[in-house]
Amino acid sequence: MSDFPRQILAVMEEQVPFNRLLGMKGESASPGACVLTLPARPELVGDFGRAALHGGVVSALIDTAGGVAAWSALGPEESVSTVDLTVDFLEPAGLGGPLRATAQLVRKGNRVCHVRVAVSQDGVLVAEGRAVYGIHKRRA
């Protein structure tokens, strides 16, 4: 199997400042799939009344996991960018265990990839996402 999915995880963790700020980590990646984690920290709370994480944090995790899953199904000369992202918040994510995003490529076309992502915390499904990523050829 190609080392490309693991290389994408390294780029996601080490070279994207926003991902480092949030603390995203790659747990696994294979062509068309990945699992990312994000620690629940007090700085990420958006609803102080019930200590729920900000929805943008969950959305960012979904978008990043979906992007890694899509990109890992492509060749090294290609990359992706988000075209559309839909998030369904099912339960509040709180200050418990880390968030765990599991992303799976649904379809790869010539121009776009469709990905589904499930986010859980302490075994509870807290959000689901669907995303579309445009495929781009890298310029030399």
C-alpha positions in Angstrom: 0.0 0.0 0.0 1.1 3.5 -0.8 2.6 5.7 2.0 0.6 8.7 0.6 -2.2 8.6 3.1 0.3 8.7 6.0 2.1 11.6 4.3 -1.3 13.5 4.1 -1.8 12.9 7.9 1.7 14.4 8.5 0.8 17.5 6.4 -2.5 17.9 8.2 -0.9 17.7 11.6 2.4 19.5 11.1 2.0 22.0 8.3 -1.5 23.5 8.8 -1.3 26.0 11.7 -5.1 26.0 12.4 -5.1 22.2 12.8 -2.1 22.5 15.2 -4.0 25.2 17.2 -7.0 23.0 17.6 -4.8 19.9 18.4 -6.0 17.6 15.6 -4.1 14.3 15.4 -4.3 11.6 12.8 -5.1 8.2 14.2 -5.2 6.3 10.8 -5.5 6.8 7.1 -5.9 4.6 4.1 -7.0 5.5 0.5 -10.5 7.1 0.9 -10.7 6.9 4.7 -9.2 8.4 7.8 -9.7 8.8 11.6 -8.8 12.0 13.3 -9.0 13.0 16.9 -9.3 16.4 18.7 -8.9 16.9 22.4 -11.8 18.6 24.2 -10.3 21.6 25.9 -11.9 24.5 27.9 -10.6 27.0 25.3 -12.9 25.4 22.7 -16.1 25.9 24.6 -18.8 27.9 22.8 -21.7 27.5 25.2 -20.3 28.2 28.7 -23.8 27.5 30.2 -23.4 23.8 29.6 -19.7 23.6 28.7 -20.4 22.5 25.1 -17.7 22.8 22.5 -18.2 25.5 19.8 -20.0 24.1 16.7 -17.2 25.5 14.5 -14.7 23.3 16.2 -16.8 20.2 15.4 -17.3 21.5 11.8 -13.6 22.1 11.4 -12.8 18.6 12.5 -15.4 17.2 10.0 -14.0 19.3 7.2 -10.4 18.3 7.9 -11.2 14.6 8.2 -13.3 14.7 5.0 -10.5 16.5 3.2 -7.9 13.9 4.3 -10.2 11.0 3.2 -10.8 12.6 -0.2 -7.1 13.6 -0.8 -5.8 10.2 0.2 -7.8 8.6 -2.7 -6.1 10.8 -5.2 -2.6 10.8 -6.6 0.4 12.9 -5.3 -0.1 15.3 -8.2 -3.6 16.2 -7.0 -5.2 18.1 -4.1 -8.6 19.0 -2.9 -10.6 22.0 -1.6 -14.0 22.2 0.1 -16.9 22.9 -2.2 -19.8 22.2 0.2 -20.1 21.1 3.8 -23.2 20.1 5.7 -23.1 19.3 9.4 -25.8 17.8 11.6 -25.3 18.4 15.3 -26.9 15.5 17.1 -25.6 15.9 20.7 -23.5 18.6 22.4 -19.8 17.8 22.5 -18.5 18.6 25.9 -15.4 18.6 28.0 -15.2 14.8 28.1 -12.9 12.6 26.0 -11.5 13.5 22.7 -13.6 13.9 19.6 -13.1 11.2 17.1 -13.9 11.8 13.4 -14.3 8.8 11.1 -14.4 9.8 7.4 -15.2 7.6 4.4 -15.1 8.4 0.7 -18.5 7.8 -0.8 -17.7 8.6 -4.4 -14.7 9.9 -6.4 -15.6 11.5 -9.7 -13.4 13.3 -12.3 -13.9 16.7 -10.6 -15.3 16.1 -7.1 -15.2 13.7 -4.2 -18.1 13.0 -1.8 -17.3 12.1 1.8 -19.3 11.3 4.9 -17.9 11.9 8.4 -19.2 10.7 11.8 -17.9 12.4 15.0 -18.2 10.6 18.3 -17.2 11.5 21.9 -17.0 8.8 24.6 -18.9 6.4 22.3 -21.7 8.8 21.6 -22.4 10.1 18.1 -22.3 13.9 18.4 -22.4 15.0 14.7 -22.5 13.8 11.2 -21.2 15.6 8.1 -21.3 15.4 4.4 -18.9 17.2 2.2 -17.9 17.7 -1.4 -14.3 18.4 -2.3 -13.1 19.8 -5.7 -10.2 17.9 -7.2 -7.3 20.1 -8.4 -4.2 19.2 -10.3 -1.1 20.7 -8.6 0.9 23.1 -10.7 4.5 22.3 -11.3 
